[in-house]
C-alpha cells in the first residue's frame, strides 16, 4: 500500500507554489503518509530512489522534465499544476492535481493503485466487497454463467485465451477511461468471487430516454436467494448517484426474467420502453432514495 507522498518542484517557480505544496504535505501527513517536498535545481536530477520504499511512494512533480525522470525509473507519479507552471506540458502523467491540499486520502491511494496496476476497492457492504476485476478472476467469472444465467446473458466463450485477452483489455482500458465498469463481488468471509455487478456505457441505439449508464448484475447460483443481490445492488446504485455523478441510470431485462424485473422495480426503476421481449427501465436520482435503503 502507498506509504509516502513526495513533491518534486522545479526551482525556477517553486517560490510561487511552496506555500500550497507545504500545506498539502501537512494534509498528507494527517492522512498517515510520510510526506515531504524537494526543490530540484535546473539541470539537476531527482534523488536516487530508496528501493526499500520507492514501490510504496506516490510522487507529485510540476514539470515534464521531472515527470519523465519518474517515468523512466518506473515510479508512480502524477502532475502538480499550479499558477507558476501554467503552459507547462505535463505529460506523461495520467493524473494532474491542482490544489493538492484538498485531495482526499482515497484519491491518492487510487492514483497509486492505478499506477501499480492494482484493483480499486469500490465499496464494502455487510457481507460483500466490490472491487475491480483482475486477470486471475477469469475462471470464477466463467463459473457465474450457469444454465439459468445463459437464458438471459451472453456467456464467455470456450476459448479461454481469447477471454483472457478480452478481460485484460477491459481492465486496462475501461476502468481508467470511464472510472467505472462491471466489478467483482466477493464474499467478505471467504474472499470468493460470487458475482459481477456494475455499470456500462449506455448504447445510443437503446430505446427510451437517454441515461448516464446502464446497470447490470449477476450472482453465482449458490448465492442467489440470500438477499445479496439487493444488498450489493442498492450500495452500487447509491454509489453511482453519489460518487459517479449519475442522474439517470438505465437497466434492461427480458420479459421472462421476472426475478430481475422484480428487483429492479423494488429499487424504483420504472419501465420506459419495450423492444421485442426486452424491457427497458430507468431510475432517476431524485426517485431512488426509498428504494435504496
C-alpha positions in Angstrom: 0.0 0.0 0.0 1.1 3.6 -0.6 3.0 4.9 2.4 4.8 8.1 1.1 3.7 11.1 -1.0 6.6 13.2 -2.2 6.7 16.5 -4.1 9.4 17.4 -6.6 9.3 21.1 -7.5 11.3 23.0 -10.2 13.5 25.7 -8.6 12.5 28.3 -11.2 9.0 28.6 -9.9 8.8 26.8 -6.5 8.6 30.1 -4.5 5.1 30.8 -6.0 3.7 27.3 -5.1 5.7 26.5 -2.0 3.0 27.6 0.5 0.4 25.5 -1.2 2.7 22.4 -1.6 3.7 22.7 2.1 0.1 22.8 3.1 -0.6 19.7 1.1 2.4 18.0 2.8 0.8 18.6 6.2 -2.6 17.3 5.0 -0.9 14.1 3.7 0.8 13.6 7.0 -2.6 13.9 8.7 -3.8 11.0 6.4 -0.9 8.9 7.8 1.5 9.3 4.9 5.2 10.0 5.2 5.3 13.2 3.1 7.9 15.8 2.1 8.9 18.1 -0.7 12.2 18.6 -2.7 13.2 21.6 -4.8 15.2 20.4 -7.8 17.6 22.9 -9.5 17.7 23.4 -13.2 19.7 20.6 -14.8 19.7 18.6 -11.6 18.3 15.1 -11.5 15.8 13.9 -8.9 17.4 12.0 -6.0 18.2 8.3 -6.4 15.3 6.2 -5.1 15.4 4.2 -2.0 14.5 0.8 -3.3 13.1 -0.2 0.0 10.4 2.5 -0.1 10.1 3.6 -3.8 7.5 1.0 -4.6 5.1 2.4 -1.9 5.6 6.0 -2.9 3.4 8.3 -4.9 5.3 11.3 -6.4 4.0 14.7 -7.5 6.1 16.7 -9.9 5.4 20.0 -11.6 7.4 19.8 -14.9 7.6 17.5 -17.9 11.3 17.0 -17.2 10.8 15.7 -13.7 7.8 13.6 -14.7 9.8 12.0 -17.4 12.6 11.1 -14.9 10.0 9.4 -12.7 8.5 7.6 -15.7 12.0 6.3 -16.7 12.6 4.7 -13.4 9.2 3.1 -13.1 7.8 5.3 -10.3 4.2 6.0 -9.7 3.5 9.7 -10.2 1.0 12.4 -11.0 1.5 16.0 -12.2 1.1 19.0 -9.9 -0.4 22.0 -11.7 -0.1 25.5 -10.1 -0.2 29.2 -11.0 3.5 29.3 -11.9 3.7 26.4 -14.3 0.8 27.3 -16.5 1.5 26.3 -20.1 3.9 23.5 -19.0 3.2 20.3 -20.8 2.6 17.8 -18.0 3.0 14.6 -19.9 3.5 11.7 -19.4 1.3 12.0 -16.3 -2.2 10.5 -16.5 -3.4 12.5 -13.5 -3.0 16.2 -12.9 -3.6 17.6 -9.4 -4.3 21.2 -8.6 -4.9 22.5 -5.1 -3.5 19.1 -3.7 -4.1 20.2 -0.2 -7.8 19.4 -0.8 -7.2 16.0 -2.3 -8.6 13.2 -0.1 -6.7 10.1 1.0 -8.8 7.7 -1.0 -8.0 9.6 -4.2 -4.2 9.4 -3.5 -4.5 5.7 -2.8 -6.4 5.1 -6.0 -3.9 7.0 -8.1 -1.1 4.9 -6.7 -3.1 1.7 -7.2 -3.7 2.5 -10.8 0.0 3.2 -11.3 0.8 -0.2 -9.8 -1.9 -2.0 -11.8 -3.7 -2.9 -8.6 -7.5 -3.2 -8.5 -9.5 -0.4 -6.8 -11.8 -1.4 -4.0 -15.1 0.2 -4.8 -17.1 -0.4 -1.7 -18.0 -2.9 1.1 -21.3 -4.0 2.3 -22.2 -6.1 5.4 -21.4 -9.4 3.6 -19.5 -8.4 0.4 -16.6 -6.5 -1.1 -16.8 -4.9 -4.5 -13.5 -4.4 -6.4 -12.2 -4.1 -10.0 -11.6 -7.3 -11.8 -8.0 -8.7 -12.1 -6.8 -11.2 -14.7 -6.9 -14.1 -12.3 -10.7 -13.7 -11.9 -11.4 -15.3 -15.3 -12.2 -18.8 -14.2 -14.5 -17.6 -11.4 -16.3 -15.2 -13.9 -17.0 -18.1 -16.3 -18.5 -20.1 -13.4 -21.1 -17.4 -12.9 -22.9 -18.4 -16.1 -25.0 -21.4 -15.3 -27.9 -22.6 -17.4 -30.3 -20.1 -15.8 -27.9 -17.2 -16.4 -27.3 -18.2 -20.0 -31.0 -17.8 -20.7 -30.7 -14.1 -20.4 -27.0 -13.2 -20.7 -24.2 -14.0 -23.2 -21.6 -16.1 -21.5 -17.9 -16.1 -22.2 -16.7 -18.3 -25.0 -14.9 -21.6 -24.5 -11.7 -20.0 -25.9 -10.1 -19.1 -22.6 -7.1 -17.5 -24.3 -9.4 -15.1 -26.2 -11.3 -14.4 -23.0 -8.1 -13.6 -21.1 -7.2 -11.0 -23.7 -10.7 -9.5 -23.5 -10.6 -9.3 -19.7 -7.1 -7.8 -19.8 -8.2 -5.2 -22.4 -11.2 -4.4 -20.3 -9.1 -3.9 -17.1 -6.5 -1.7 -19.0 -8.9 0.4 -20.9 -12.4 0.7 -19.5 -11.6 1.3 -15.8 -9.1 4.1 -16.5 -11.1 5.7 -19.2 -14.6 5.6 -17.7 -13.8 5.5 -14.0 -16.4 2.7 -13.7 -17.4 -0.6 -15.2 -18.6 -4.0 -14.1 -16.8 -5.1 -10.9 -16.2 -8.3 -9.0 -18.4 -9.1 -6.0 -16.5 -11.1 -3.3 -17.9 -12.8 -0.2 -16.1 -11.0 2.6 -15.8 -14.1 4.7 -14.1 -16.4 2.2 -12.8 -13.9 -0.4 -14.5 -16.0 -3.1 -15.8 -14.2 -6.2 -19.6 -14.7 -6.2 -20.8 -12.2 -8.7 -20.3 -9.3 -11.1 -22.2 -6.0 -10.9 -21.8 -2.5 -12.1 -22.3 0.0 -14.9 -21.7 0.0 -18.6 -21.6 2.9 -21.1 -25.2 3.3 -22.5 -25.9 2.2 -26.1 -27.1 5.0 -28.3 -29.4 2.6 -30.0 -31.3 1.6 -26.9 -34.9 2.7 -26.9 -36.4 5.1 -24.3 -34.9 8.2 -22.8 -31.1 8.8 -22.6 -29.4 7.5 -19.5 -25.9 8.2 -18.0 -25.1 4.5 -17.6 -26.7 1.1 -17.7 -26.7 -1.1 -14.6 -26.4 -4.9 -14.6 -25.7 -7.7 -12.2 -25.2 -11.5 -12.0 -24.7 -13.7 -8.9 -23.4 -17.3 -8.8 -26.3 -19.7 -8.4 -25.1 -20.8 -4.9 -25.6 -17.3 -3.6 -28.9 -16.4 -5.1 -32.0 -16.1 -2.8 -30.0 -14.8 0.2 -30.7 -11.1 -0.3 -27.2 -10.4 -1.6 -28.4 -9.0 -4.9 -30.5 -6.4 -3.1 -27.7 -5.6 -0.6 -25.0 -5.0 -3.1 -27.1 -3.6 -5.9 -28.5 -0.9 -3.5 -25.0 0.1 -2.5 -23.8 0.3 -6.1 -26.8 2.3 -7.3 -26.2 4.7 -4.4 -22.5 4.9 -5.4 -23.5 5.6 -9.0 -25.6 8.6 -7.9 -23.4 10.0 -5.1 -19.9 9.2 -6.3 -20.1 8.9 -10.0 -22.5 11.7 -10.5 -25.2 9.9 -12.5 -28.6 11.5 -12.7 -30.4 8.7 -14.6 -29.4 5.0 -14.5 -30.8 2.6 -17.0 -31.3 -1.2 -17.0 -32.9 -3.8 -19.2 -34.2 -7.3 -18.8 -36.1 -9.9 -20.8 -39.8 -10.0 -20.1 -39.5 -13.7 -19.0 -36.9 -12.7 -16.4 -39.3 -12.0 -13.6 -36.8 -12.0 -10.8 -34.7 -9.2 -12.4 -37.8 -7.2 -13.2 -39.0 -7.6 -9.5 -35.7 -6.4 -8.0 -35.3 -3.5 -10.4 -38.8 -2.3 -9.6 -38.0 -2.7 -5.9 -35.3 -0.1 -6.3 -37.6 2.3 -8.0 -36.8 1.5 -11.7 -39.8 2.2 -14.0 -40.3 0.6 -17.4 -39.9 3.2 -20.2 -39.7 1.1 -23.4 -40.1 -2.3 -25.0 -38.4 -3.8 -27.9 -39.4 -7.4 -28.7 -39.0 -9.4 -25.5 -36.6 -6.8 -23.9 -37.9 -4.4 -21.3 -36.0 -1.1 -20.6 -36.1 0.7 -17.3 -34.8 3.9 -15.8 -34.1 5.1 -12.3 -33.9 8.8 -11.6 -31.7 10.1 -8.7 -34.5 12.0 -7.1 -36.7 9.0 -7.0 -34.2 6.5 -5.8 -34.0 7.3 -2.1 -36.5 5.0 -0.5 -35.8 2.0 -2.8 -32.1 2.0 -2.0 -32.5 2.0 1.8 
